[in-house]
């Protein structure tokens, strides 16, 4: 993934990563940092999930991760961690 496509600084990523679900054995996953960057990009630009840049992974993966993490309260923990980080 190109660094120009990543919306997260190394410091922000270090604060976020501990709050993400652990990878499940055998499940093929796309890079969480890239997916989060795509979610930020989509929400910031007000775009549609279907228009996500392909560099981040399939738009269905990005949307499903946003939806699943929202239901599990992961975004609340991520935002709290980023707020503490400053």
C-alpha positions in Angstrom: 0.0 0.0 0.0 1.3 3.4 -0.9 2.1 5.6 2.1 0.3 8.4 0.3 -2.9 6.4 0.6 -2.5 5.9 4.4 -4.4 8.4 6.5 -2.8 7.2 9.8 0.4 8.4 11.2 2.6 5.8 12.9 1.7 7.3 16.2 -2.0 7.0 15.5 -1.6 3.5 14.3 0.3 2.5 17.5 -2.7 3.8 19.5 -5.3 2.0 17.4 -3.7 -1.4 16.8 -4.1 -2.8 20.3 -7.9 -2.2 20.2 -8.4 -4.2 17.0 -9.7 -7.8 17.0 -7.0 -10.5 16.9 -6.6 -12.2 13.5 -8.6 -15.4 13.2 -6.6 -18.5 12.2 -7.1 -19.4 8.5 -9.1 -16.3 7.7 -7.6 -14.3 4.8 -7.7 -10.6 5.8 -6.8 -7.4 4.2 -4.4 -5.1 6.0 -6.3 -3.4 8.9 -4.3 -0.1 8.5 -5.3 0.1 4.9 -8.9 -0.7 5.6 -9.1 1.9 8.4 -7.5 4.4 6.0 -10.2 3.6 3.5 -12.9 4.0 6.1 -11.5 7.4 7.1 -11.3 8.4 3.4 -14.8 7.4 2.6 -16.3 9.1 5.7 -14.3 12.2 5.3 -15.2 12.6 1.6 -18.8 11.5 2.0 -18.4 8.9 -0.7 -20.1 5.6 -1.2 -18.6 2.4 0.0 -18.7 1.1 -3.5 -16.4 3.9 -4.6 -13.6 3.0 -2.2 -10.1 3.0 -3.8 -9.1 -0.5 -4.8 -5.7 0.0 -3.2 -7.3 -0.6 0.2 -9.1 -3.8 -0.6 -12.6 -4.6 -1.9 -15.3 -2.1 -0.9 -17.3 -5.0 0.5 -14.5 -5.8 2.9 -14.2 -2.2 3.9 -17.9 -1.8 4.5 -18.2 -5.1 6.4 -15.3 -4.3 8.7 -16.8 -0.8 9.4 -20.2 -2.4 10.1 -18.9 -5.3 12.2 -16.6 -3.1 14.3 -19.3 -0.6 14.8 -21.7 -3.3 16.2 -18.9 -4.6 18.5 -18.0 -1.1 19.9 -14.5 -1.2 18.5 -14.8 2.3 16.9 -15.7 3.7 20.3 -12.5 2.2 21.8 -10.4 3.5 18.8 -11.8 7.0 19.1 -11.2 7.0 22.8 -7.6 5.8 22.3 -6.9 8.5 19.7 -8.4 11.2 22.0 -6.1 10.1 24.8 -3.2 10.1 22.4 -3.9 13.7 21.4 
